Amino acid sequence: MLDFPRWKITSILVLLAALMALAIPSFFSEDQTKAWGWIPHPRINLGLDLAGGSYLLLEADTADLINQRVEQKRDEVAAAMKRANPKIDIGDISTRDGKVSFMVRDVTQVDAAREQLQALTTGAGLTGQRDWNVEVVDSTRFVMTPTQAGIDQQINQAMGDATEVVRKRIDELGTKEPTIVRQGNSRIVVQVPGLQDPQALKQLLGKTAKLEFKLVDETATDPAQLAQGIAPVGSQVLPYPSSPSRFIAVKRAVMITGDQLINAQQSNNPQTNQAEVVITFDSQGGKKFARVTQANVNHPFAIILDGQVLSAPNINEPILGGTASISGSFTVASANELAIALRSGKLPVALKVIEERTVGPDLGADSIHAGIKASIIAVILVIAFMLVTYGRFGIYANFAVVINVVVIMGVLAVLNGTLTLPGIAGFVLTIGTAVDANVLINERIREEQRRGRSVIQSIELGYKEASRTIFEANATHAISGIIMLLLGSGPVKGFAVVLLIGIATSVFTAVTFTRMLVVLWVRRTRPSHLNI
């Protein structure tokens, strides 16, 4: 029992002191800790319910995603038929009713067309399944229909990519510890602590940021036809708010897309001083942009964002530097939002806000005060109970409880954890359960005393026999916490994090730390009897 070497005592004290020191920055404001310079200052982040902020629930427009998929498949079919050797002659490709259909003009090429389509109907990641079904109608007409497995895979992949794009855009805003998680198949939950005005965030996340450059169809000049959406074959009509006719016809073929951007920055036009966005292409995109502009000098091209034409400048000379500027009645703020959206990449699917909440800082402050009050009351009651019931051993247990609370804060700070209102509930629960171990130990020591054992034997057996029960009980608590952590989200996960940290630290402080204190006391005083 008294065999508690000096190195072990030193290790315990150094470990607890270090963890408690890591909790200190959380008691100061962020501005104060910044002045500490090189001194590490990890701190606990406050969740949305404590710091206030914005909550958005985004839902994907899956119908639009499916339409995009159909349009993409149409382009793939057209390209495949052109690549075939010999070229397969087909009619216009229709995308009506969410299906891709076309007719092979030469009946002798039907088998060749079927072979080309085989490579276009097996979805990546779909084992033994096809993402498109192909059937032949009236001998020469092919009809391609997306399968449910293919649609589900497309939605899942798009939502995964969309979650990362949303995360990048929010990180660009400089917000601290946002929570961005998928909910169900087609929704994303966004929580941004400290953001009181979600309008800019909504506008930023509402932009798909699908940037395209297309040539203008100069043959379509009739405003009446443009207003009705009528365009020549191979072209399409898009809204162009800054033009007199409000619409413009552009070629369907895409010159270059925003996927080949490496940078986008808000700037001001040196001639007009109007806000604009300067974009830079990667090497491949720059070469392609130069090649296209060289081939179309003195012809206009349209800069299209999310299906709307921003501007349609004339190509006066080849653009060889790999950079271009986008103008279109921007303010500095709106140009900066577009630059952020383009830098972070386009959303693979349009997102719309279906639920919005703003938590004020006053409500968060009230929650913090209430949580602190509850914690203080719990600590006082626990200390009083242990002191009255167990005397000196109660003092050791109380000391361990206080240290345990500070150590939990230190561990949370090191992990860059976020404290939520349920997390405060976990704190209060930990305070109560932390002394459970000491109650078991002290009662076991009492029992050994009644059996007539010596002081050292009673303490040794008390800790030894109670420790087994303590570890088993906390193991079951830990299992519950792990399940909540893995399967829960939001408040449930916040509670689980504090609970699991509290279980680990309370076992250490209640068993190892208090045993060290008892050993040091016994060595010094050599008591003949225990008042417990």
C-alpha positions as CSV (number, residue, x, y, z in Angstrom):
1,M,0.0,0.0,0.0
2,L,2.8,2.4,0.9
3,D,4.8,1.4,-2.1
4,F,4.1,4.6,-4.1
5,P,7.4,5.6,-5.7
6,R,8.4,9.2,-6.1
7,W,8.5,9.0,-9.9
8,K,4.9,8.0,-10.0
9,I,3.9,10.8,-7.6
10,T,5.8,13.3,-9.8
11,S,4.2,11.9,-13.0
12,I,0.7,12.3,-11.6
13,L,1.2,15.8,-10.4
14,V,2.9,16.9,-13.6
15,L,0.1,15.4,-15.8
16,L,-2.7,17.0,-13.7
17,A,-0.9,20.4,-13.6
18,A,-0.4,20.4,-17.3
19,L,-4.0,19.5,-18.1
20,M,-5.2,22.1,-15.6
21,A,-2.9,24.7,-17.2
22,L,-4.4,24.0,-20.6
23,A,-7.8,25.0,-19.2
24,I,-6.6,28.5,-18.1
25,P,-7.0,30.2,-21.5
26,S,-10.7,29.3,-21.6
27,F,-11.2,31.6,-18.6
28,F,-10.0,34.7,-20.6
29,S,-11.4,36.4,-23.7
30,E,-9.9,35.6,-27.1
31,D,-8.5,39.1,-27.4
32,Q,-6.7,38.7,-24.1
33,T,-5.1,35.3,-25.1
34,K,-3.9,36.7,-28.4
35,A,-1.6,39.0,-26.5
36,W,0.1,36.0,-24.9
37,G,2.3,35.7,-28.0
38,W,4.1,32.3,-28.3
39,I,2.5,30.8,-25.2
40,P,0.1,28.1,-26.3
41,H,-3.5,29.0,-25.6
42,P,-6.0,26.3,-26.6
43,R,-9.5,27.2,-25.6
44,I,-12.9,25.6,-25.5
45,N,-15.2,26.8,-28.3
46,L,-18.8,27.6,-27.4
47,G,-21.5,25.9,-29.4
48,L,-24.4,27.7,-31.2
49,D,-26.7,27.4,-28.1
50,L,-24.1,29.2,-25.9
51,A,-22.4,31.6,-28.2
52,G,-25.4,32.5,-30.3
53,G,-25.3,32.3,-34.1
54,S,-27.1,30.9,-37.1
55,Y,-28.7,27.6,-38.0
56,L,-29.6,26.7,-41.5
57,L,-31.1,23.5,-42.9
58,L,-30.3,23.1,-46.6
59,E,-32.1,20.8,-49.0
60,A,-30.8,19.7,-52.3
61,D,-32.9,20.1,-55.5
62,T,-32.7,16.4,-56.5
63,A,-35.0,17.0,-59.5
64,D,-32.5,19.5,-60.9
65,L,-29.7,17.1,-60.3
66,I,-31.5,14.3,-62.2
67,N,-32.1,16.8,-65.1
68,Q,-28.4,17.7,-65.1
69,R,-27.6,14.0,-65.3
70,V,-29.9,13.5,-68.3
71,E,-28.3,16.5,-70.1
72,Q,-24.8,15.2,-69.3
73,K,-25.8,11.7,-70.7
74,R,-27.1,13.4,-73.9
75,D,-23.7,15.0,-74.4
76,E,-21.9,11.7,-73.7
77,V,-24.1,9.9,-76.3
78,A,-23.5,12.6,-78.9
79,A,-19.7,12.4,-78.3
80,A,-19.7,8.6,-78.4
81,M,-21.5,8.4,-81.7
82,K,-19.1,10.9,-83.3
83,R,-16.1,8.9,-82.0
84,A,-17.3,5.7,-83.5
85,N,-15.4,4.4,-86.5
86,P,-17.2,4.8,-88.8
87,K,-19.2,7.7,-87.4
88,I,-22.8,6.7,-86.4
89,D,-25.4,8.9,-88.0
90,I,-28.1,9.7,-85.6
91,G,-31.0,12.2,-85.4
92,D,-31.7,14.8,-82.8
93,I,-31.2,13.6,-79.2
94,S,-34.3,14.2,-77.0
95,T,-34.3,14.5,-73.2
96,R,-38.1,14.6,-72.7
97,D,-39.6,13.0,-69.6
98,G,-36.1,12.4,-68.0
99,K,-35.1,10.0,-70.7
100,V,-32.5,10.2,-73.5
101,S,-33.7,9.0,-76.8
102,F,-32.5,9.2,-80.4
103,M,-32.9,7.5,-83.7
104,V,-30.2,5.8,-85.8
105,R,-30.7,6.8,-89.4
106,D,-28.9,3.8,-90.9
107,V,-30.4,0.5,-89.7
108,T,-27.1,-1.3,-90.4
109,Q,-25.5,0.8,-87.6
110,V,-27.9,-0.2,-84.8
111,D,-25.6,-2.9,-83.5
112,A,-22.6,-0.5,-83.5
113,A,-24.7,2.1,-81.6
114,R,-25.7,-0.5,-79.0
115,E,-22.0,-1.4,-78.4
116,Q,-21.2,2.3,-77.9
117,L,-24.0,2.7,-75.4
118,Q,-22.8,-0.3,-73.3
119,A,-19.9,1.6,-72.0
120,L,-22.2,4.5,-71.0
121,T,-24.6,2.5,-68.9
122,T,-22.4,1.0,-66.2
123,G,-22.1,3.4,-63.2
124,A,-18.9,3.6,-61.3
125,G,-19.3,2.0,-57.9
126,L,-22.4,0.0,-58.8
127,T,-21.4,-3.6,-58.5
128,G,-23.3,-5.7,-61.0
129,Q,-25.8,-2.9,-61.7
130,R,-26.3,-0.4,-64.4
131,D,-27.1,3.2,-63.9
132,W,-29.0,3.4,-67.2
133,N,-31.4,0.9,-68.9
134,V,-31.3,0.8,-72.7
135,E,-34.1,-0.4,-74.9
136,V,-34.7,-0.3,-78.7
137,V,-38.0,0.9,-79.9
138,D,-39.2,0.4,-83.6
139,S,-35.9,-1.2,-84.5
140,T,-33.9,2.1,-84.8
141,R,-34.8,4.3,-81.8
142,F,-32.9,3.9,-78.6
143,V,-34.4,5.0,-75.3
144,M,-32.2,5.3,-72.2
145,T,-33.8,5.5,-68.7
146,P,-31.9,6.2,-65.5
147,T,-32.2,3.4,-62.9
148,Q,-33.0,4.0,-59.3
149,A,-29.7,2.6,-58.2
150,G,-27.9,5.1,-60.5
151,I,-30.0,8.0,-59.2
152,D,-29.3,7.1,-55.6
153,Q,-25.6,6.8,-56.2
154,Q,-25.6,10.2,-58.0
155,I,-27.5,11.9,-55.1
156,N,-25.2,10.4,-52.5
157,Q,-22.0,11.4,-54.4
158,A,-23.4,14.9,-55.1
159,M,-24.4,15.4,-51.4
160,G,-20.9,14.3,-50.2
161,D,-19.3,16.8,-52.6
162,A,-21.8,19.6,-51.7
163,T,-21.0,19.1,-48.0
164,E,-17.3,19.7,-48.7
165,V,-18.0,22.8,-50.9
166,V,-20.3,24.3,-48.2
167,R,-17.5,23.7,-45.6
168,K,-14.9,25.4,-47.8
169,R,-17.2,28.4,-48.4
170,I,-17.9,28.9,-44.7
171,D,-14.2,28.5,-43.9
172,E,-13.5,31.3,-46.3
173,L,-15.8,33.6,-44.2
174,G,-13.4,33.1,-41.3
175,T,-16.0,31.8,-38.9
176,K,-14.9,29.6,-35.9
177,E,-15.9,26.0,-35.5
178,P,-18.9,25.7,-37.8
179,T,-20.8,22.5,-37.7
180,I,-21.6,21.1,-41.2
181,V,-23.2,17.6,-41.3
182,R,-25.4,15.7,-43.7
183,Q,-28.9,14.9,-42.5
184,G,-30.7,12.1,-44.3
185,N,-30.2,11.7,-48.1
186,S,-30.6,15.2,-49.4
187,R,-30.1,17.7,-46.5
188,I,-27.2,19.5,-44.9
189,V,-27.3,21.1,-41.4
190,V,-25.1,24.2,-41.0
191,Q,-24.5,25.8,-37.6
192,V,-22.2,28.8,-37.4
193,P,-21.6,30.1,-33.8
194,G,-21.2,33.8,-33.5
195,L,-22.8,34.7,-36.8
196,Q,-25.9,36.9,-36.0
197,D,-26.8,37.9,-39.6
198,P,-27.2,34.8,-41.8
199,Q,-28.2,36.7,-44.9
200,A,-24.7,36.8,-46.4
201,L,-24.3,33.1,-45.5
202,K,-27.6,32.3,-47.2
203,Q,-26.6,34.2,-50.3
204,L,-23.2,32.5,-50.5
205,L,-24.6,29.0,-50.0
206,G,-27.4,29.6,-52.4
207,K,-25.0,30.1,-55.3
208,T,-24.3,27.0,-57.2
209,A,-21.3,28.8,-58.7
210,K,-21.5,26.9,-62.0
211,L,-19.4,29.1,-64.3
212,E,-19.4,28.5,-68.0
213,F,-18.1,30.3,-71.1
214,K,-20.1,29.9,-74.3
215,L,-20.1,31.6,-77.7
216,V,-23.0,33.8,-78.5
217,D,-25.2,32.7,-81.4
218,E,-25.1,35.8,-83.5
219,T,-27.8,34.6,-85.9
220,A,-30.5,34.8,-83.1
221,T,-31.4,38.5,-83.0
222,D,-35.2,38.5,-82.9
223,P,-36.2,39.7,-79.4
224,A,-39.7,38.2,-79.8
225,Q,-38.3,34.7,-80.4
226,L,-35.7,35.1,-77.7
227,A,-38.5,36.1,-75.2
228,Q,-40.3,32.9,-76.2
229,G,-37.2,30.8,-75.7
230,I,-36.9,29.9,-79.4
231,A,-33.3,29.4,-80.5
232,P,-31.6,27.8,-83.5
233,V,-30.6,24.2,-83.4
234,G,-27.5,23.7,-81.3
235,S,-28.2,26.9,-79.2
236,Q,-30.2,27.8,-76.1
237,V,-31.8,30.9,-74.7
238,L,-30.6,32.2,-71.4
239,P,-31.6,35.2,-69.3
240,Y,-29.4,38.3,-69.7
241,P,-30.8,41.0,-67.4
242,S,-28.4,43.7,-68.5
243,S,-29.3,43.5,-72.2
244,P,-32.2,45.4,-73.8
245,S,-34.1,42.2,-74.7
246,R,-33.4,40.6,-71.3
247,F,-32.4,37.3,-73.1
248,I,-29.6,36.1,-75.3
249,A,-29.0,32.9,-77.4
250,V,-25.7,31.1,-76.8
251,K,-24.2,27.9,-78.3
252,R,-24.8,24.8,-76.3
253,A,-21.2,23.7,-76.6
254,V,-19.2,24.9,-73.6
255,M,-15.9,26.7,-74.3
256,I,-14.5,26.3,-70.8
257,T,-15.9,25.8,-67.3
258,G,-15.2,27.0,-63.8
259,D,-13.8,23.6,-62.9
260,Q,-10.5,24.7,-64.4
261,L,-10.1,27.7,-62.1
262,I,-7.3,27.9,-59.6
263,N,-8.1,31.3,-58.2
264,A,-10.7,34.1,-58.1
265,Q,-10.4,37.5,-56.4
266,Q,-12.5,40.6,-56.1
267,S,-10.9,43.6,-57.8
268,N,-11.8,46.9,-59.3
269,N,-11.8,47.7,-63.0
270,P,-8.9,50.2,-63.6
271,Q,-10.9,52.1,-66.1
272,T,-14.4,52.2,-64.6
273,N,-13.5,51.5,-61.0
274,Q,-16.4,49.1,-60.9
275,A,-16.2,45.9,-58.8
276,E,-15.4,42.8,-60.7
277,V,-14.0,39.3,-60.2
278,V,-10.6,38.4,-61.7
279,I,-10.3,34.7,-62.4
280,T,-7.2,32.6,-63.1
281,F,-7.3,29.3,-65.0
282,D,-5.0,26.3,-64.4
283,S,-2.4,25.5,-67.2
284,Q,-4.8,23.3,-69.1
285,G,-7.7,25.8,-68.8
286,G,-5.4,28.7,-69.8
287,K,-4.3,26.9,-72.9
288,K,-7.9,26.0,-73.8
289,F,-9.1,29.5,-73.2
290,A,-6.3,30.9,-75.4
291,R,-7.1,28.5,-78.2
292,V,-10.8,29.3,-78.1
293,T,-10.3,33.0,-78.1
294,Q,-7.7,32.8,-80.9
295,A,-10.3,31.0,-83.1
296,N,-13.1,33.4,-82.3
297,V,-11.6,36.9,-82.5
298,N,-14.3,39.6,-83.2
299,H,-17.0,37.3,-81.9
300,P,-18.8,37.7,-78.6
301,F,-18.8,35.1,-75.9
302,A,-21.1,34.8,-72.9
303,I,-19.9,34.5,-69.2
304,I,-22.6,32.4,-67.6
305,L,-23.1,31.9,-63.8
306,D,-25.8,29.5,-62.6
307,G,-27.7,29.6,-65.9
308,Q,-27.7,33.4,-66.2
309,V,-25.5,35.5,-68.4
310,L,-23.5,38.1,-66.5
311,S,-21.9,39.7,-69.5
312,A,-21.2,39.0,-73.2
313,P,-18.1,40.9,-74.2
314,N,-16.5,40.8,-77.7
315,I,-13.2,39.0,-78.2
316,N,-11.1,41.8,-79.5
317,E,-7.9,39.8,-79.4
318,P,-6.7,36.4,-78.1
319,I,-6.6,36.1,-74.3
320,L,-3.3,34.3,-73.7
321,G,-2.5,35.0,-70.1
322,G,-4.8,32.5,-68.5
323,T,-6.8,35.2,-66.7
324,A,-10.1,36.9,-67.3
325,S,-12.4,39.3,-65.5
326,I,-16.1,39.0,-64.8
327,S,-18.2,42.1,-64.5
328,G,-21.9,42.6,-64.1
329,S,-23.2,45.3,-61.8
330,F,-21.4,43.9,-58.8
331,T,-21.0,45.6,-55.4
332,V,-17.7,45.0,-53.6
333,A,-19.6,42.6,-51.2
334,S,-21.3,40.7,-54.0
335,A,-18.1,40.4,-56.0
336,N,-16.3,39.1,-53.0
337,E,-19.1,36.5,-52.4
338,L,-18.8,35.3,-56.0
339,A,-15.0,35.1,-55.7
340,I,-15.4,32.9,-52.6
341,A,-18.0,30.7,-54.3
342,L,-15.7,30.3,-57.4
343,R,-12.6,29.5,-55.3
344,S,-14.4,26.9,-53.3
345,G,-15.8,25.2,-56.4
346,K,-19.3,24.8,-57.8
347,L,-22.0,23.0,-55.9
348,P,-22.9,19.8,-57.8
349,V,-26.5,20.4,-56.8
350,A,-28.6,23.5,-56.1
351,L,-29.3,24.0,-52.3
352,K,-32.2,25.9,-50.8
353,V,-32.8,27.0,-47.2
354,I,-35.8,25.2,-45.8
355,E,-35.3,26.1,-42.1
356,E,-33.5,29.0,-40.5
357,R,-32.9,30.0,-36.9
358,T,-30.9,32.7,-35.2
359,V,-29.8,32.3,-31.6
360,G,-29.0,35.7,-29.9
361,P,-25.9,36.1,-27.7
362,D,-28.1,37.1,-24.8
363,L,-29.9,33.7,-24.8
364,G,-26.5,32.0,-25.0
365,A,-25.2,34.1,-22.1
366,D,-28.3,33.2,-20.0
367,S,-27.6,29.5,-20.8
368,I,-24.0,29.8,-19.7
369,H,-25.0,31.6,-16.4
370,A,-27.6,28.9,-15.7
371,G,-25.2,26.1,-16.4
372,I,-22.5,27.7,-14.2
373,K,-25.0,28.2,-11.4
374,A,-26.1,24.6,-11.7
375,S,-22.5,23.4,-11.6
376,I,-21.7,25.5,-8.6
377,I,-24.7,24.3,-6.7
378,A,-23.9,20.7,-7.6
379,V,-20.3,21.1,-6.5
380,I,-21.3,22.7,-3.2
381,L,-23.8,20.0,-2.3
382,V,-21.4,17.1,-3.3
383,I,-18.6,18.7,-1.3
384,A,-20.9,19.1,1.8
385,F,-22.2,15.5,1.6
386,M,-18.7,14.0,1.2
387,L,-17.2,16.2,4.0
388,V,-20.0,15.3,6.5
389,T,-20.1,11.6,5.6
390,Y,-16.4,10.7,5.2
391,G,-14.3,13.4,6.9
392,R,-10.7,13.5,5.8
393,F,-11.4,11.0,3.0
394,G,-14.3,13.2,1.9
395,I,-11.8,16.2,1.7
396,Y,-9.6,14.1,-0.6
397,A,-12.6,13.2,-2.7
398,N,-13.7,16.8,-2.9
399,F,-10.2,17.9,-4.0
400,A,-10.3,15.2,-6.7
401,V,-13.8,16.5,-7.9
402,V,-12.6,20.1,-8.3
403,I,-9.4,19.0,-10.1
404,N,-11.5,16.7,-12.3
405,V,-13.7,19.6,-13.5
406,V,-10.7,21.7,-14.5
407,V,-9.0,18.7,-16.1
408,I,-12.1,18.1,-18.3
409,M,-11.9,21.7,-19.5
410,G,-8.2,21.3,-20.3
411,V,-8.8,18.1,-22.3
412,L,-11.7,19.8,-24.2
413,A,-9.4,22.7,-25.0
414,V,-6.6,20.4,-26.3
415,L,-9.1,18.6,-28.5
416,N,-10.4,22.0,-29.7
417,G,-13.8,20.8,-28.6
418,T,-17.1,22.7,-28.7
419,L,-19.1,23.1,-25.5
420,T,-22.8,23.0,-25.9
421,L,-25.7,23.3,-23.4
422,P,-26.0,19.5,-23.2
423,G,-22.3,19.5,-22.7
424,I,-22.8,21.6,-19.5
425,A,-25.4,19.0,-18.5
426,G,-22.6,16.4,-19.0
427,F,-20.4,18.5,-16.7
428,V,-23.0,18.5,-13.9
429,L,-23.6,14.8,-14.3
430,T,-19.9,14.1,-14.2
431,I,-19.6,16.0,-10.9
432,G,-22.1,13.6,-9.3
433,T,-20.8,10.4,-10.8
434,A,-17.1,11.4,-10.1
435,V,-17.7,10.8,-6.4
436,D,-19.4,7.5,-6.9
437,A,-16.0,5.9,-7.1
438,N,-14.9,7.5,-3.8
439,V,-18.1,6.4,-2.2
440,L,-17.5,2.8,-3.2
441,I,-13.8,3.0,-2.0
442,N,-14.7,4.6,1.3
443,E,-17.5,2.2,2.1
444,R,-15.2,-0.7,1.3
445,I,-12.6,0.7,3.6
446,R,-15.3,1.0,6.4
447,E,-16.3,-2.6,5.8
448,E,-12.7,-3.8,6.1
449,Q,-12.3,-1.8,9.4
450,R,-15.4,-3.5,10.8
451,R,-13.7,-6.9,10.1
452,G,-10.8,-5.8,12.3
453,R,-8.2,-5.3,9.7
454,S,-5.3,-2.8,10.2
455,V,-5.4,0.7,8.8
456,I,-3.0,-0.2,5.9
457,Q,-4.8,-3.4,5.1
458,S,-8.2,-1.7,5.1
459,I,-7.0,1.0,2.8
460,E,-5.2,-1.4,0.5
461,L,-8.2,-3.8,0.2
462,G,-10.7,-0.9,-0.1
463,Y,-9.0,0.5,-3.1
464,K,-8.2,-2.9,-4.6
465,E,-11.7,-4.5,-4.3
466,A,-13.6,-1.3,-5.2
467,S,-11.5,-0.6,-8.2
468,R,-12.8,-3.6,-10.1
469,T,-16.4,-2.5,-9.6
470,I,-15.5,1.1,-10.5
471,F,-13.9,0.1,-13.8
472,E,-16.8,-2.2,-14.8
473,A,-19.4,0.4,-14.0
474,N,-17.6,3.1,-15.9
475,A,-17.0,0.7,-18.8
476,T,-20.8,0.4,-19.2
477,H,-21.1,4.2,-19.1
478,A,-18.4,4.5,-21.7
479,I,-20.2,2.1,-24.0
480,S,-23.4,4.2,-23.8
481,G,-21.3,7.4,-24.5
482,I,-19.6,5.9,-27.5
483,I,-22.9,4.8,-29.0
484,M,-24.3,8.4,-28.5
485,L,-21.1,9.8,-30.0
486,L,-21.2,7.5,-33.1
487,L,-25.0,7.6,-33.8
488,G,-26.0,10.9,-32.3
489,S,-25.6,14.4,-33.8
490,G,-25.6,18.0,-32.6
491,P,-26.6,18.2,-28.9
492,V,-26.5,14.5,-28.3
493,K,-22.9,14.3,-29.6
494,G,-21.9,17.3,-27.5
495,F,-23.2,15.6,-24.4
496,A,-21.4,12.3,-25.3
497,V,-18.1,14.1,-25.7
498,V,-18.1,15.6,-22.3
499,L,-19.4,12.4,-20.7
500,L,-16.6,10.3,-22.2
501,I,-13.9,12.7,-21.2
502,G,-15.5,13.0,-17.7
503,I,-15.5,9.2,-17.3
504,A,-11.8,8.9,-18.1
505,T,-10.7,11.8,-16.0
506,S,-13.0,11.0,-13.0
507,V,-11.7,7.4,-12.8
508,F,-8.1,8.7,-12.8
509,T,-8.7,11.4,-10.2
510,A,-11.0,9.4,-8.0
511,V,-8.9,6.2,-7.9
512,T,-5.2,7.1,-8.7
513,F,-5.1,10.7,-7.4
514,T,-7.0,10.1,-4.1
515,R,-5.0,6.9,-3.4
516,M,-1.8,9.0,-3.8
517,L,-3.1,11.6,-1.3
518,V,-4.1,8.8,1.2
519,V,-0.6,7.2,0.8
520,L,1.2,10.4,1.5
521,W,-1.0,11.0,4.6
522,V,-0.5,7.5,6.0
523,R,3.3,7.7,5.4
524,R,3.5,11.0,7.3
525,T,1.1,10.4,10.3
526,R,1.1,6.5,10.6
527,P,-2.5,6.6,12.1
528,S,-3.6,3.7,14.3
529,H,-7.3,4.1,13.5
530,L,-9.4,5.6,10.7
531,N,-12.2,8.0,11.3
532,I,-14.3,7.3,8.2
